[in-house]
Amino acid sequence: MVSAWVTALALGAVVVLLLPAGARSQQSGRARGPGRAWSLRSRRRERAADQAAVLEVCDLLAAELASGQPPGAALAVAGERWPPLQPAVEAHHLGADVPHALREVATRRPGAADLRWVAGAWQVAHHSGHGLAAALERTAAGLRARRRTRRLVDSELASARATARLVACLPLAVLLMGSGAGSDPWGFLLGTSVGGACLLAGLGLLALGLRWIERLADRAAAP
């Protein structure tokens, strides 16, 4: 009875530790109020969607301009395709600084950071007089190359995260094997003060290691 309870407790602790940091914050955030915490996975999906939308917007702007549409009309079509671009559309209608509006959108949405390249192309074409369509085509080619690099990095990071969680399960597997071999590691960990200190230290180091790996992965995946 005691061993079953201890095993269930250990399994629950490992499951909590193996959850992504964003998922754990979401569970705690629900207690503080709805909408205050988003899971890390949903943020990654939103960021990837924004990155794809920026590339689509850049291609669309280049195509519309190459077909003879004025910049304002091309920007309006892109704003209909991707609503977060509306501040830049309004800035053009008001005669304001369109590159500045694009950079503001990029600042508010982390996944749309590539809009800074679009803003740079727009600004250079405006000041130099060169064709904006050609500049945006080159920008789209560069963004497409960056996206291929991001996909490669994300695939490598996914394997690193999976390996880290697999390694985190090994201590529990060793304890279960020790119990099956006739020893009593659970009794030592939960029945003695030294064992309790070792258990707390191990869980703490495990949580710290997983959190550290998640932060390194997020920093490497940052645009």
C-alpha positions, 0 to 999 in steps of 0.5 A: 500500500505504501509502495503504491502510494509512493510510486504514484507520488513520484510519477505525479512529480515527474509528470509535473516536471516534464510538462513544458514551463508554459503549460505549468504557468497556464495551470497556475495562471488559471487560479489568478485569473483567466487570460493572464497566462498562455501556454508556451506551445500556443505562443510558439504556434502563434509566432510561427503563424505570424512568421508565415503571414509576414512572408505571405504579405511580402510576397503579396505586396511584391506581386500587387506592385509588379502588376501595376497597383499603387503602394496604397492599394497593394498595402490595403489588399495585404491588410485585408489578407492579414488584419494586424497590418491595418495600422500600416494601411491607416498610416498610408491613408493619413500620409504618415510614416508607413515603415514606422507603422510596420515596425510598431506592428513588429514590436507588438507581435514577436512573431512578426519581427520580420516586418522590420525587413519589409519596413526597411525595404519600403523606406529604402525604396521611398528614399532612393526611388528604386522600385519597391516591387523589386526590393520586396521580392528580394526581401521575400527571398531573404525571409524564405531563406530565414524560414528554412533555417528556423525550421531546421533549428526547430527540428533540432530543438525538438529532439533536444527537448525530447532527449532532456525529458527522456533523461529526466525519467531515468532516475524514476526508472532506476528507483523502480528497478531497485525496488524490483531487485529487492532493495528499498530505495523508497524507504531510504528516500522517504523514511530517513532525513538524509534520503528526504534531503536527497529526494528534494535536492534531486527533484530540485535539480531535475526541475532546474535542468529542464527549465534551463534547457527550455530557456536555452531552446527558446533563446535559440529559436528566437527570431 
